[in-house]
Amino acid sequence: MILALQIDREVDLALFSSFLYQQSIRHRINEAGDLQELWVADDVDAQRVRAYYAAFSQGELSLQAGPAARRRSSLLQNLLNAVWRVPVTFGLIVLTALLFPVTLGIDDGDVDGWFEALSLLQFSVVGNKVYFVDLPMTLASGEYWRLLTPMFLHFGILHLVFNMLWFWEIGRRIEQVNNGLLLLLLVLVSSLGSNLLQYAMTGPGFFGGMSGVVFGLLAYSLVWSRLLPSRDMGLANSIYIFMLGFLVFGFSGLFDLLGLGNLANWAHLGGLLAGGGFGLLVVAGVKLRDAGQSR
């Protein structure tokens, strides 16, 4: 990818972005601190973009959101734009949604097949009882994917929607400011920390969901934004306060008293600690790199 433009964050590039798609110029716009960065595939497109933007900023290129432009900015177009700009975030949401039916039969006792394969532990059902294989024995059989896959198990549509909305809100920012590979590593680290702490503190049982990962993304974003304020993720302080309050509220036991169900609170904390620790390592690496470049 080639960096074609760096533009003030306050400039609305929606019409300009739509115009570039009309010219068959594939591009991605990231936020980096107080700037927006417009990336394209090659030098030829970069030169075209710079020429178009110069004409646009000088008033020589008039862009208007007429009926045709509005049609091009339809839901489908916005969806395609999102896929191009944050493919890892979007891909994980789609994969999680596709796996949602795996849990639909558990209320009727249907826990075989995919549900068993994606759970942290191997288990078997005899009559009305569930017998779990402990984690060391499960891993001894080579099924290491189980350390990560509980994040794809969601118990109800509200559980899924709540987690995916937060994952989209935070994940896309991390992918834009950093990159898709880092986001994927962060998801894996957060999922691992989430699942292991939940198991360590509560023992065998059914749990799952992306909420531990969401707390990992939240902690990473908080560490990054506080230690590298010039490259802030752009999340409002109220979001950090709300989510951390939600974590404390979960440990208070009030959810159970109100009949809102059991929360995997240790999974939330495990994801938070893993994501925050990963953030500290990444920020340390960035600062070392920046220090080396400034010499």
Summary of the structure (lengths in Angstrom):
residues: 295
radius of gyration: 22.4
end to end distance: 26.2
largest distance: 76.0
contacts: 892
relative contact order: 0.09
helix: 65%
strand: 9%
